[in-house]
């Protein structure tokens, strides 16, 4: 995989990770949501949280970037690189919102990253 292609795929992954963090930030504002019975007012109130809209924009841009990446790289090589999002999210969630990862989670992400390196080099 060319470095430029890897960079495009990586940008898509980072945008996707930021989208996840934005969704989490939005749900932290409204609190835990119940599905049964549904609390429609709470569900609708999430749409008033700016973080939700930033997250949706990040998702939209990540899809466009991902399409560009897929036009250059075989899907069998590109898709496993989405797993980089695990590392990005665990680090950013710890840094930005104080979610402290345990040892088991860190080791699991490390194993995944070894696989990502192997796929990227293939």
C-alpha positions as semicolon CSV with decimal commas, in nm:
position;residue;x (nm);y (nm);z (nm)
1;X;0,000;0,000;0,000
2;X;0,135;0,340;-0,094
3;X;0,188;0,592;0,183
4;X;-0,060;0,833;0,025
5;X;-0,329;0,562;0,017
6;X;-0,256;0,471;0,378
7;X;-0,288;0,840;0,470
8;X;-0,629;0,867;0,303
9;X;-0,756;0,553;0,478
10;X;-0,614;0,680;0,808
11;X;-0,791;1,015;0,774
12;X;-1,118;0,829;0,724
13;X;-1,051;0,619;1,035
14;X;-0,964;0,925;1,246
15;X;-1,280;1,104;1,133
16;X;-1,483;0,797;1,225
17;X;-1,318;0,787;1,568
18;X;-1,400;1,153;1,629
19;X;-1,758;1,081;1,525
20;X;-1,779;0,812;1,794
21;X;-1,642;1,050;2,055
22;X;-1,890;1,316;1,946
23;X;-2,179;1,074;1,985
24;X;-2,054;0,981;2,332
25;X;-2,022;1,348;2,425
26;X;-2,381;1,406;2,314
27;X;-2,511;1,116;2,522
28;X;-2,320;1,237;2,827
29;X;-2,524;1,557;2,811
30;X;-2,861;1,380;2,812
31;X;-2,770;1,081;3,029
32;X;-2,842;0,709;2,984
33;X;-3,122;0,642;2,738
34;X;-3,397;0,385;2,789
35;X;-3,545;0,185;2,506
36;X;-3,820;0,007;2,696
37;X;-4,030;0,203;2,753
38;X;-3,881;0,464;2,519
39;X;-3,840;0,815;2,650
40;X;-3,908;1,012;2,336
41;X;-3,838;1,352;2,493
42;X;-3,493;1,237;2,597
43;X;-3,427;1,082;2,257
44;X;-3,531;1,400;2,080
45;X;-3,328;1,618;2,319
46;X;-3,004;1,467;2,190
47;X;-3,066;1,654;1,865
48;X;-3,020;1,982;2,052
49;X;-2,664;1,888;2,153
50;X;-2,402;2,043;1,920
51;X;-2,165;1,746;1,968
52;X;-2,420;1,524;1,792
53;X;-2,414;1,743;1,483
54;X;-2,033;1,758;1,479
55;X;-2,030;1,379;1,506
56;X;-2,270;1,342;1,214
57;X;-2,060;1,579;1,001
58;X;-1,748;1,379;1,088
59;X;-1,929;1,060;0,984
60;X;-2,037;1,213;0,655
61;X;-1,689;1,335;0,568
62;X;-1,540;1,002;0,676
63;X;-1,767;0,822;0,428
64;X;-1,649;1,045;0,144
65;X;-1,284;0,995;0,242
66;X;-1,341;0,621;0,278
67;X;-1,488;0,599;-0,073
68;X;-1,178;0,775;-0,207
69;X;-0,960;0,529;-0,017
70;X;-1,153;0,228;-0,147
71;X;-1,107;0,352;-0,502
72;X;-0,731;0,312;-0,452
73;X;-0,692;0,010;-0,223
74;X;-0,852;-0,338;-0,227
75;X;-1,132;-0,362;0,028
76;X;-0,968;-0,669;0,180
77;X;-0,668;-0,455;0,264
78;X;-0,853;-0,135;0,358
79;X;-1,127;-0,273;0,581
80;X;-0,902;-0,422;0,849
81;X;-0,739;-0,078;0,884
82;X;-1,064;0,042;1,039
83;X;-0,938;-0,141;1,347
84;X;-0,697;0,147;1,403
85;X;-1,006;0,319;1,536
86;X;-0,985;0,102;1,849
87;X;-0,649;0,253;1,938
88;X;-0,751;0,606;1,846
89;X;-1,073;0,582;2,047
90;X;-0,916;0,429;2,357
91;X;-0,650;0,702;2,367
92;X;-0,883;0,993;2,290
93;X;-1,157;0,869;2,525
94;X;-0,899;0,854;2,804
95;X;-0,753;1,194;2,719
96;X;-1,073;1,387;2,638
97;X;-1,346;1,233;2,852
98;X;-1,158;1,051;3,126
99;X;-1,246;0,692;3,038
100;X;-0,966;0,488;3,192
101;X;-0,887;0,167;3,001
102;X;-0,801;-0,148;3,194
103;X;-0,502;-0,372;3,119
104;X;-0,711;-0,632;2,936
105;X;-0,851;-0,369;2,698
106;X;-0,505;-0,226;2,631
107;X;-0,362;-0,570;2,556
108;X;-0,655;-0,649;2,326
109;X;-0,600;-0,329;2,131
110;X;-0,229;-0,409;2,107
111;X;-0,306;-0,749;1,953
112;X;-0,541;-0,582;1,705
113;X;-0,272;-0,328;1,610
114;X;-0,025;-0,608;1,537
115;X;-0,282;-0,749;1,295
116;X;-0,336;-0,406;1,136
117;X;0,038;-0,370;1,072
118;X;0,047;-0,716;0,915
119;X;-0,246;-0,634;0,685
120;X;-0,109;-0,291;0,589
121;X;0,224;-0,446;0,489
122;X;0,065;-0,718;0,277
